[in-house]
Amino acid sequence: MNFSNLNVYALLPAKENSKRLKNKNLRKIKNKSLLQITIESAKKSKFIDEIFISTDSKKISKIGQKLNCKIIKRPKNLSTDNVLANDVIDHSIKHLIKIKKKKLFLIVLLQVTTPLRTTKDINKSFELLKTNRSRGLLSVKKISSNYLKSIMISNKKIKPINKEDYLTANEQFLPSLYKPNGAIYIFTSKDFRVKKSIPFKKMTPFVMSEKKSIDINVLDDLKIARKLYDQI
């Protein structure tokens, strides 16, 4: 895909309350909040035109504005623990269409809770997107192929999720597996609006290391990220 003529907007979802780790978006690593770390990584990217923060928090809004980010005020019904990410993105895209007076642009979604993702990673993602002429990109990390051996139990009987041959195969003979790491999502506003969901089927994978893929949800995650921060 040729996105050279499209505006690129970074979208950072950052609500006030978090269930498992209180105020996690404002927790600090090396005297910088997770929010600030992500903002600075986005600001240094040569591909991003503007940064928008979707939040219901006055404190997060003030921090974002001081760092020259635009704020998308998130309503209460999109700030609960059970809200879907797609609903937050949909609300943000509608806001951007309204204020920018255009329906087609590129979104790069950056979760604040993956702070070991760097500007270099963001730039590499866009370069890969351009090289592959893809319509979108998803950052992923490699996981154990043994997951292919997973089963379900239905009516007290075993039901393999995948091929039965996988259950007895050695791991080295199993296909490689990857999962989204939450660090980088790139997609067009048009592709998202078709089904009001992230268009995963059209995305190019961008493989990141286990170290850079850490996603902070509990205190132990934060402790690990603090130890690894100087290594990225």
Secondary structure, 3 states (H helix, E strand, C coil): CCCCCCCEEEEEECCCCCCCCCCHHHCEECCEEHHHHHHHHHHCCCCCCEEEEEECCHHHHHHHHHCCCEEEECCHHHCCCCCCHHHHHHHHHHHHHHHHCCCCCEEEECCCCCCCCCHHHHHHHHHHHHHHCCCEEEEEEEECHHHHHCEEEECCEEEECCCHHHHHCCHHHCCCEEEEEEEEEEEEHHHHHHHCCCCHHHEEEEECCCCCCCCCCCHHHHHHHHHHHHHC
